[in-house]
Structures are given as C-alpha cells and as structure tokens.
C-alpha cells in the first residue's frame, strides 16, 4: 500500500515540477514586444483606435484589451493609451490624469494644459510632466461618453527627436466610426 502512494506522489510532484519550471521558461522565451506597421490602426477599446507610429513596438505584456489599455514604445518613449466611460468635461479628465501621473514618486506636472485636437477635429487638452530622468507629455479627449487618456514618457533626447511622430500619434485618436 505504501509503494502505490509513493509512486503516485512522485508522479504528481514530477508534473508540478515540470509546470513550475516549464511554463516560466516558455513565457521567458516569448518576446514581450511585437513590431507593428506604421499607420496600422490599433484598438484601445470602447471604440477608440490609434495609428501606430513608425518604429512602434506593441508591449504585449502590458497591453490589456479587457481594461481598454494599449501600451507601446517608440524608441525609449513609453506610450500608454487608455479609454473608459467618462461623462464629464475635458478639464476634469485632464485633472484626473494629472493626479494619476503625480501619484508616482518624483513625477510632477510641469506645464499648464493647452488645447489640442485629433485629426478628426475632436478637441482635447495636453500638457507635460517630468519624471526622474525622463520627460513626458499627456493628452486627453472625450466624446460620446468615452474619455481617452494618452501619456508618453522617455529620455529627453528621444522625446524631442520623436516629437512630431508622437504628436501625430496623439492626433490619430479616433472614436467609433470616425
């Protein structure tokens, strides 16, 4: 009676060990980023899409379609775009995003909001912030009960070099069937 239990226990231990070692090894072998073609429309959620900029790499480990969150990088610049239900005004959405940004240690808004718009003419607000060793920009838009938050931060040289590309990304925000 002792031997069958021993063999069954060893078999279970072997399966658990294979899972504990094998699955993380497979996960580590998969790339965290996936290159996307410039101009390709990427879905954020809630009917919101954006056009991928040149040299964009989608972070498949941080992008969460079920939370309407898209994360990508353009060189060293990390871009986070989120869409959610929002029935308020733009200044309230901007204040909400600034609070979220400034809740991180060392992050500080460094510029007052100023008007911006998408290429389809949806009005928005944008501003900038600083982080330890990085600089960032943010933008917010709202339409039809959906609010969109865009935040981007990276090395100062990359943010300045890719400024036009990043602005084009912000302008590419589309709501629904725009």
PAVEX-794863 format. One record per atom (N, C-alpha, C): x, y, z. Coordinates in steps of 0.2 Angstrom, whole numbers, padded with zeros to 4 digits, always signed. Layout:
BEGIN
XYZ ...
***
This chain:
BEGIN
+0004-0006+0000 +0000+0000+0000 +0004+0006+0000 +0010+0006+0003 +0014+0012+0004 +0017+0013-0003 +0019+0008-0007 +0023+0009-0014 +0018+0013-0019 +0012+0011-0020 +0007+0014-0024 +0006+0022-0023 +0006+0023-0016 +0005+0030-0014 +0012+0034-0016 +0017+0031-0015 +0024+0034-0016 +0025+0035-0023 +0023+0031-0028 +0023+0032-0035 +0019+0037-0037 +0013+0037-0035 +0008+0042-0037 +0010+0049-0034 +0013+0050-0028 +0015+0056-0026 +0021+0058-0030 +0026+0054-0032 +0031+0056-0036 +0029+0058-0043 +0024+0055-0046 +0021+0057-0052 +0018+0064-0052 +0014+0065-0046 +0011+0072-0046 +0017+0077-0045 +0022+0076-0041 +0027+0080-0040 +0031+0081-0046 +0032+0076-0050 +0035+0077-0057 +0031+0082-0061 +0025+0081-0061 +0020+0085-0066 +0021+0093-0063 +0020+0094-0056 +0020+0100-0054 +0027+0103-0055 +0033+0100-0054 +0039+0102-0056 +0040+0104-0063 +0037+0100-0068 +0038+0102-0075 +0034+0108-0076 +0028+0109-0073 +0024+0115-0074 +0028+0121-0071 +0030+0120-0065 +0034+0126-0062 +0040+0128-0066 +0043+0124-0069 +0050+0125-0072 +0048+0127-0080 +0044+0123-0083 +0042+0123-0090 +0039+0129-0092 +0033+0131-0089 +0029+0137-0091 +0033+0143-0090 +0037+0145-0085 +0041+0151-0085 +0046+0151-0090 +0049+0145-0092 +0054+0145-0097 +0051+0147-0104 +0045+0144-0105 +0041+0146-0111 +0039+0153-0111 +0037+0156-0106 +0035+0163-0105 +0041+0167-0107 +0047+0166-0104 +0053+0170-0105 +0055+0169-0112 +0054+0164-0115 +0056+0163-0122 +0052+0167-0127 +0046+0169-0125 +0041+0173-0130 +0043+0180-0129 +0043+0184-0135 +0045+0191-0135 +0040+0195-0131 +0042+0200-0127 +0037+0205-0124 +0034+0210-0129 +0038+0211-0134 +0036+0216-0139 +0034+0214-0146 +0030+0217-0150 +0028+0215-0156 +0028+0221-0161 +0033+0221-0166 +0033+0227-0170 +0026+0228-0174 +0024+0234-0175 +0018+0235-0179 +0020+0240-0185 +0016+0239-0190 +0017+0243-0196 +0015+0250-0195 +0019+0255-0197 +0017+0262-0197 +0010+0263-0200 +0006+0266-0196 -0001+0268-0199 -0006+0263-0197 -0004+0257-0195 -0009+0251-0193 -0013+0254-0188 -0020+0253-0188 -0024+0255-0183 -0024+0250-0178 -0023+0252-0172 -0023+0248-0166 -0029+0250-0161 -0032+0245-0159 -0038+0245-0155 -0036+0247-0147 -0039+0252-0145 -0038+0253-0137 -0043+0250-0134 -0049+0251-0136 -0055+0249-0133 -0061+0254-0133 -0067+0252-0131 -0073+0257-0131 -0073+0260-0138 -0072+0257-0143 -0072+0260-0150 -0067+0265-0152 -0061+0265-0148 -0056+0270-0149 -0050+0266-0152 -0047+0269-0157 -0041+0267-0161 -0036+0272-0162 -0030+0270-0163 -0025+0275-0164 -0021+0272-0170 -0017+0276-0174 -0012+0274-0179 -0005+0273-0176 -0003+0267-0177 +0004+0266-0175 +0009+0270-0178 +0014+0273-0174 +0019+0277-0177 +0024+0273-0180 +0029+0276-0184 +0035+0272-0187 +0039+0270-0181 +0042+0264-0181 +0046+0261-0176 +0042+0259-0169 +0036+0259-0170 +0032+0257-0164 +0032+0249-0162 +0033+0248-0156 +0033+0241-0154 +0028+0240-0148 +0023+0236-0150 +0017+0235-0145 +0020+0231-0139 +0019+0233-0133 +0020+0229-0127 +0015+0224-0126 +0016+0218-0128 +0010+0213-0127 +0010+0211-0120 +0014+0212-0116 +0014+0210-0108 +0010+0215-0104 +0010+0222-0107 +0006+0227-0103 +0000+0229-0106 -0001+0228-0113 -0007+0229-0116 -0013+0225-0113 -0018+0228-0111 -0024+0224-0108 -0030+0226-0111 -0032+0222-0117 -0038+0224-0120 -0044+0224-0116 -0045+0219-0111 -0051+0219-0107 -0051+0225-0102 -0046+0229-0101 -0046+0235-0097 -0045+0241-0102 -0046+0240-0109 -0046+0246-0113 -0039+0250-0113 -0034+0246-0113 -0027+0249-0112 -0022+0246-0117 -0019+0251-0120 -0014+0249-0125 -0007+0252-0123 -0002+0248-0123 +0005+0251-0121 +0009+0249-0127 +0013+0254-0129 +0018+0253-0134 +0024+0257-0133 +0030+0256-0137 +0036+0261-0136 +0038+0263-0143 +0040+0269-0143 +0044+0272-0149 +0050+0274-0147 +0055+0270-0149 +0062+0271-0146 +0062+0270-0138 +0064+0275-0135 +0064+0274-0127 +0057+0277-0124 +0053+0280-0128 +0047+0283-0126 +0041+0278-0125 +0039+0277-0119 +0034+0273-0117 +0027+0276-0118 +0022+0273-0122 +0016+0277-0123 +0010+0272-0120 +0006+0275-0116 +0000+0272-0113 -0006+0275-0115 -0011+0272-0118 -0017+0275-0120 -0022+0271-0117 -0027+0274-0114 -0032+0271-0110 -0039+0274-0112 -0044+0270-0113 -0051+0273-0114 -0056+0270-0109 -0060+0274-0107 -0065+0272-0102 -0071+0276-0102 -0077+0274-0099 -0083+0278-0099 -0081+0285-0095 -0084+0290-0098 -0082+0297-0095 -0088+0302-0098 -0092+0304-0093 -0097+0309-0095 -0095+0316-0093 -0090+0317-0090 -0088+0324-0088 -0085+0328-0093 -0082+0334-0091 -0079+0339-0096 -0071+0337-0096 -0068+0340-0102 -0061+0339-0103 -0057+0341-0097 -0058+0347-0094 -0053+0349-0088 -0053+0344-0082 -0059+0341-0081 -0060+0336-0076 -0056+0329-0078 -0056+0327-0084 -0052+0322-0086 -0045+0323-0086 -0043+0329-0088 -0036+0331-0088 -0033+0331-0080 -0037+0334-0076 -0035+0334-0069 -0035+0327-0066 -0039+0322-0068 -0039+0315-0066 -0032+0312-0068 -0030+0313-0075 -0024+0310-0077 -0018+0313-0074 -0018+0320-0073 -0013+0323-0069 -0012+0320-0062 -0017+0319-0059 -0017+0316-0052 -0014+0309-0052 -0016+0305-0058 -0013+0298-0058 -0006+0299-0060 -0004+0303-0064 +0003+0304-0065 +0007+0306-0059 +0005+0311-0056 +0008+0314-0050 +0008+0309-0044 +0004+0304-0044 +0004+0299-0038 +0010+0295-0038 +0014+0295-0044 +0020+0291-0044 +0026+0296-0041 +0030+0293-0037 +0035+0297-0033 +0040+0300-0038 +0041+0307-0037 +0045+0310-0042 +0042+0313-0048 +0036+0311-0049 +0033+0314-0056 +0029+0320-0054 +0030+0325-0059 +0027+0332-0057 +0025+0335-0064 +0019+0337-0064 +0016+0341-0070 +0020+0347-0070 +0022+0349-0077 +0027+0355-0077 +0024+0360-0082 +0018+0359-0084 +0015+0364-0089 +0008+0364-0088 +0005+0370-0089 -0002+0370-0089 -0005+0367-0095 -0011+0364-0094 -0015+0362-0100 -0016+0367-0106 -0015+0365-0112 -0017+0369-0118 -0021+0365-0123 -0024+0368-0127 -0029+0365-0132 -0025+0361-0137 -0028+0355-0139 -0026+0351-0144 -0032+0348-0148 -0031+0344-0153 -0037+0341-0156 -0034+0335-0160 -0039+0330-0161 -0037+0325-0166 -0037+0327-0173 -0035+0323-0177 -0035+0325-0184 -0042+0325-0187 -0047+0322-0183 -0054+0322-0185 -0058+0328-0182 -0054+0332-0178 -0057+0338-0175 -0060+0337-0168 -0058+0332-0165 -0061+0331-0158 -0056+0335-0153 -0059+0340-0150 -0055+0344-0145 -0052+0340-0139 -0046+0342-0137 -0043+0339-0131 -0039+0344-0128 -0036+0342-0122 -0031+0346-0119 -0024+0342-0118 -0019+0345-0118 -0012+0342-0117 -0008+0346-0113 -0003+0342-0110 +0002+0346-0105 +0008+0341-0105 +0012+0343-0101 +0019+0340-0100 +0020+0338-0093 +0025+0334-0091 +0027+0332-0085 +0034+0329-0085 +0037+0329-0079 +0044+0326-0078 +0044+0321-0074 +0048+0316-0075 +0049+0310-0070 +0057+0310-0069 +0059+0306-0064 +0066+0305-0063 +0070+0303-0069 +0073+0307-0072 +0077+0306-0078 +0074+0305-0085 +0067+0307-0085 +0063+0307-0091 +0059+0313-0091 +0056+0314-0097 +0051+0319-0098 +0045+0316-0101 +0039+0319-0100 +0033+0316-0103 +0028+0321-0105 +0024+0319-0109 +0018+0323-0111 +0012+0319-0110 +0006+0322-0110 +0000+0319-0109 -0006+0323-0113 -0011+0319-0115 -0017+0322-0119 -0023+0318-0117 -0029+0322-0117 -0035+0319-0115 -0040+0321-0120 -0045+0317-0122 -0050+0318-0126 -0056+0315-0124 -0062+0318-0125 -0068+0314-0123 -0074+0316-0129 -0078+0310-0130 -0083+0311-0135 -0088+0305-0134 -0094+0307-0134 -0099+0301-0134 -0099+0297-0127 -0097+0300-0122 -0097+0296-0115 -0091+0292-0115 -0086+0293-0119 -0079+0290-0118 -0074+0295-0117 -0069+0293-0112 -0064+0298-0111 -0057+0294-0113 -0053+0297-0116 -0046+0294-0118 -0041+0298-0115 -0036+0294-0112 -0030+0297-0109 -0024+0294-0112 -0019+0299-0114 -0013+0297-0118 -0008+0300-0113 -0003+0295-0111 +0003+0298-0108 +0009+0295-0111 +0014+0299-0112 +0021+0297-0115 +0026+0299-0111 +0031+0295-0110 +0037+0297-0106 +0043+0293-0109 +0049+0297-0109 +0055+0294-0111 +0061+0298-0110 +0067+0296-0113 +0073+0300-0112 +0072+0307-0116 +0074+0312-0113 +0073+0319-0116 +0075+0319-0123 +0080+0316-0125 +0083+0316-0132 +0078+0313-0137 +0075+0307-0135 +0070+0303-0139 +0064+0307-0139 +0061+0310-0134 +0055+0314-0134 +0056+0320-0139 +0061+0323-0138 +0062+0329-0143 +0063+0327-0150 +0067+0322-0151 +0068+0319-0158 +0062+0317-0161 +0058+0313-0157 +0052+0310-0160 +0045+0314-0159 +0046+0320-0157 +0041+0325-0155 +0035+0325-0160 +0037+0326-0167 +0032+0326-0172 +0028+0319-0173 +0032+0314-0172 +0029+0307-0173 +0024+0306-0167 +0026+0308-0161 +0022+0307-0155 +0016+0312-0156 +0016+0318-0158 +0011+0322-0159 +0006+0319-0164 +0009+0316-0170 +0004+0313-0175 +0000+0307-0171 +0004+0303-0167 +0000+0298-0163 -0006+0300-0159 -0005+0306-0156 -0010+0309-0152 -0016+0311-0157 -0014+0314-0162 -0019+0317-0167 -0023+0311-0170 -0020+0305-0170 -0023+0299-0174 -0028+0296-0170 -0030+0298-0163 -0035+0295-0159 -0042+0296-0163 -0045+0290-0164 -0052+0290-0167 -0057+0287-0162 -0063+0290-0162 -0068+0287-0158 -0073+0284-0163 -0075+0278-0161 -0080+0274-0165 -0079+0274-0173 -0084+0276-0177 -0083+0276-0184 -0081+0282-0187 -0077+0286-0184 -0075+0292-0187 -0071+0291-0193 
***
